[in-house]
Amino acid sequence: MKIRTLVPLIVAGGVSAVLAVALALWVAGSVLRHREVSRDLTSTRAELRRLVDRVPFPSAENVERAATNQARIEAFFETTIAEFLSRTYIPPAMEPARFPILLQRAIGSMNLSAVSNNVTVPDRFMYGFDRYARGQLPNKEDIPRLARQIHAVETITRAIFSAKIREIVSIERHVFEEEARPGAEGAVSRFNEPVEQRGPAGGPALGYVEDPEHLFVRERLIYEFRAKENTLWAVLDLLPALPVFCVISDIDVWNDAPRPAPYNPADGTRRAPEGVGAAGAAAMAYDEAMALGQPTARGPGQPLAVAPPATVAPGPMGTPARRPLKHEERTVAGMTETLRVRMQVDVYSFRRPDASAGEAAP
């Protein structure tokens, strides 16, 4: 009876003991977390104090390193711009009355180069400067840009002529004189269209680009000429080495010659083109046999029969034996025909950053 009266006390004491242990563990964990947060706070305060008390940024080491990097960048830029400027033409100052002398000298030089290299030039060809060759004087503010165009056209044209092309057809330049002047209002072309919308897509006017920082200006020239394939390759090799900085931005090539007759490379006989029936093939075989002196036979109501060509012994009338065609004999398309070429050349003129927007720096 006495034990039963003590059971509630025992149970209450056990629960109290468990709660006391849990409370002790919680207090110990809270103390540990508080100590950790205190250490982090102390460390953060020390870092903040160090940052506040340090010497203000930038440091001398960083300043020296930045100065070294800037000097290297400026040296690289000077080397690069000097290389570009060495291929930039600086036109001399001149009055409008002296401009025709410069143009006639350039046209005479290009005509002499055409004669020396047997290049056909159209009658009264003025290389894109027809209005000034007829006697019109340019505006004084247009002379520097016109002089640069003349220099570029002369240099590139003489290089193309030196490759011995067959014929020069046309040269198109950006006729900027017809465009609206800066500040002009209501300027329209002679076709009553805005100037910037006149001309075919991809024409010389659309190739003009002026860098916003005034570091370079790009002008476009379009050449159309006729030449053989090996001559065209020579032209493409010559242009990158010219004293003017130019880039071939587009090129179109046409072969106006008819399609060559196909031959069988095994024995050299001519093949019938696609769409030719058996009768046409037989007629071509008959012509081939007659040209080589081979016997032919035609039975009543039968198609033309041709004796097979000899492969070892010589044929009749001393004709040579058939043999496989050599590579030079089979690859003939484009080797002898004259190609028509339309080449788009972009010419760059470079300036120093401190140069004025209207003139190139020396």
Long-range contacts (C-beta under 8 A, 24 or more apart in sequence): 81-350, 81-352, 84-216, 84-245, 84-348, 84-350, 85-350, 85-352, 85-360, 85-361, 85-362, 87-242, 87-243, 87-244, 87-245, 88-245, 88-348, 88-349, 88-350, 88-351, 88-360, 89-147, 89-148, 89-151, 89-152, 89-244, 89-349, 90-360, 90-362, 91-143, 91-144, 91-147, 91-148, 91-151, 92-147, 94-143, 94-147, 95-140, 96-137, 96-138, 96-139, 96-140, 96-143, 97-137, 99-132, 99-137, 99-138, 99-143, 99-146, 99-147, 100-132, 100-133, 100-135, 100-137, 102-147, 102-150, 103-129, 103-132, 103-133, 103-150, 104-133, 106-150, 106-151, 106-153, 106-154, 107-133, 109-154, 109-158, 110-153, 110-154, 110-157, 110-158, 110-161, 113-157, 113-158, 113-161, 113-162, 114-161, 114-168, 116-161, 117-161, 117-162, 117-163, 117-164, 117-165, 118-164, 119-161, 119-164, 119-165, 119-166, 119-167, 119-168, 120-166, 120-167, 120-168, 121-167, 121-168, 122-168, 122-169, 125-168, 127-153, 127-154, 127-157, 127-171, 128-153, 128-171, 128-172, 128-173, 128-221, 129-153, 129-173, 138-177, 139-177, 142-176, 142-177, 144-358, 144-359, 145-176, 148-219, 148-349, 149-173, 149-174, 149-219, 149-221, 151-244, 152-219, 152-221, 152-244, 152-246, 152-347, 153-221, 155-242, 155-243, 155-244, 156-221, 156-223, 156-239, 156-242, 156-244, 156-246, 156-345, 156-347, 157-223, 159-235, 159-238, 159-239, 159-242, 160-223, 160-225, 160-235, 160-238, 162-238, 163-227, 163-231, 163-234, 163-235, 163-238, 164-231, 164-234, 165-225, 165-226, 165-227, 165-231, 165-235, 166-225, 166-226, 166-227, 166-228, 166-231, 166-338, 167-225, 167-226, 168-223, 168-224, 168-225, 169-224, 169-225, 169-226, 169-340, 170-222, 170-223, 170-224, 171-221, 171-222, 171-223, 171-224, 172-203, 172-204, 172-221, 172-222, 173-204, 173-219, 173-221, 174-204, 174-205, 174-207, 174-208, 174-219, 174-220, 175-204, 175-205, 176-205, 176-208, 179-205, 202-250, 202-344, 207-249, 207-344, 207-346, 213-353, 214-351, 214-353, 214-355, 214-356, 214-357, 215-350, 215-351, 215-353, 216-348, 216-349, 216-350, 216-351, 217-348, 217-349, 217-351, 218-346, 218-347, 218-348, 218-349, 219-346, 219-347, 219-349, 220-249, 220-344, 220-345, 220-346, 220-347, 221-344, 221-345, 221-346, 221-347, 222-342, 222-343, 222-344, 222-345, 223-341, 223-342, 223-343, 223-345, 224-340, 224-341, 224-342, 224-343, 225-340, 225-341, 225-343, 226-338, 226-339, 226-340, 226-341, 227-338, 227-339, 227-341, 228-335, 228-336, 228-337, 228-338, 228-339, 229-334, 229-335, 229-339, 232-339, 232-341, 235-343, 239-345, 244-347, 245-347, 245-348, 245-349, 245-350, 246-345, 246-346, 246-347, 246-348, 247-345, 247-346, 247-348, 248-343, 248-344, 248-345, 248-346, 249-344, 249-345, 249-346, 250-343, 250-344, 251-341, 251-342, 251-343, 251-344, 252-341, 252-342, 252-343, 253-339, 253-340, 253-341, 253-342, 254-339, 254-340, 254-341, 255-334, 255-337, 255-339, 255-340, 256-337, 256-338, 256-340, 257-337, 257-338, 260-332, 260-333, 263-325, 263-330, 265-324, 265-325, 265-330, 266-324, 267-309, 267-311, 267-322, 267-323, 267-324, 268-322, 268-323, 268-324, 268-325, 268-329, 269-309, 269-322, 278-303, 279-303, 282-306, 292-319, 293-317, 293-319, 294-319
